[in-house]
Amino acid sequence: MSLATEKKSEQGGFLETLRVIAHALIIAVIIRTILFQPFSIPSGSMKETLLVGDYLFVSKFSYGYSRFSIPFSPNLFSGRVWAAEPQRGDVVVFKLPTDNSTDYIKRVIGLPGDRIQMIDGVLNINGQAVPKVRIEDYVEQEPGGRAVRVPRYKETLPNGVTYETLDLIENGFYDNTPVYEVPTGHYFMMGDNRDNSTDSRVLSAVGYVPFDNLVGKAQIIFFSVDEGRHAWAFWNWPWTVRWSRLLSWLS
């Protein structure tokens, strides 16, 4: 093989590698934009359903697509295409209405037209108390190693969806609220960690979430590491990965 032929072959191989990389990047962008987007959990507002250090996939197609479904939320169109409404009890990622660049994740509690109220720590929907049953305490390890027990409850929404909530403080600040009337085209979101969640109960910070602000439905935890640990530190995985949470489906 001549030197010129060898050089031409090397250039062809290099260009082919670039093409493969470019195609892989395009496919990744399409998947992230249209199908699934990864998210990590930065706070404990959804304990124990979601823990700090959980990594999950959010399906972008569950509710159709708005401009917030696209990276950087370009103002290309209004409304949603192929729209499908969320169900009560869905765990949803949405853009904060007061700051459309910030992602929040909460549970859909109130649908358009609902009346939502907390009375003595009990969720009420349209004047009816949501069944709340005390179950085994949630045990949390503090950094010093001390075990802290937190009262835990199972709630059952009117459509039959069940999930667990935590009650850190008896008679907490948002255990008694006024009646929230959910406007048309909006949803009422709450965190499962009821005393440690800034959600729709705080009208000045979150309030009612427009349908267009929904990014997608949280569906599966694909990876999880202990709080304060780094997912990329693979040499620590045998001790830091929460193996029991991997591939957990969310209700």
Disulfide bonds with the S-S distance in Angstrom:
none
